[in-house]
Amino acid sequence: MGSYEINLEQQTATSINGITFKLFKTEQGEYKGVCLNPKDIPPDDMDDEILARMIKEAGVFYELAKKSR
């Protein structure tokens, strides 16, 4: 699992390689995200499956940060 810098006020998670996601919680309690800086995504991470996994991981770290607040 990766590591993310979490900003609770802006609802963002930034990965160790600098990709920032704006997170939104769905009705099912999962997180969806929008990449705020798509030009910074490395070519080998452009795959939809990889990005979806990164958003899921970011949501886990975001939820943990909310609980430890």
C-alpha positions in Angstrom: 0.0 0.0 0.0 1.2 3.5 -0.8 1.6 6.6 1.3 -0.4 9.8 1.0 -0.3 13.3 2.4 -3.9 14.0 3.5 -5.5 17.4 3.6 -8.8 17.0 5.4 -10.0 20.6 4.8 -9.6 20.3 1.0 -10.5 16.6 0.9 -7.4 15.8 -1.0 -4.8 13.1 -0.9 -1.4 13.5 -2.6 0.6 10.3 -3.4 4.4 10.0 -2.8 4.9 10.6 -6.6 2.9 13.9 -6.4 -0.4 12.9 -7.9 -3.2 14.7 -6.1 -6.8 13.4 -5.9 -9.9 15.3 -4.7 -11.9 12.7 -2.9 -15.7 12.3 -2.7 -17.5 9.7 -0.5 -20.2 7.7 -2.3 -23.5 6.6 -0.7 -21.9 3.1 -0.3 -19.2 4.6 1.9 -16.4 4.2 -0.7 -14.3 7.0 -2.0 -14.1 8.2 -5.6 -11.6 10.7 -6.8 -10.7 13.2 -9.5 -7.0 13.8 -10.3 -6.2 17.5 -9.9 -2.9 17.3 -11.8 -3.2 14.7 -14.5 -0.2 16.0 -16.4 2.0 14.8 -13.5 0.9 11.2 -13.8 3.8 9.0 -14.9 3.2 7.1 -18.1 3.3 3.7 -16.4 0.5 4.9 -14.0 -1.9 6.0 -16.7 -3.8 2.7 -16.7 -7.3 3.1 -15.4 -6.9 0.1 -13.1 -3.8 1.5 -11.5 -5.4 4.9 -11.0 -8.6 3.3 -9.5 -6.4 1.3 -7.1 -4.5 4.6 -6.2 -7.9 6.3 -5.5 -9.0 3.4 -3.3 -5.8 3.5 -1.3 -6.0 7.3 -1.0 -9.6 6.9 0.4 -8.3 4.4 3.0 -5.6 6.9 4.2 -8.1 9.7 4.1 -10.6 7.8 6.3 -7.7 6.9 8.7 -6.7 10.6 8.9 -10.3 11.6 9.7 -10.5 9.0 12.5 -7.3 10.1 14.1 -8.3 13.7 14.1 
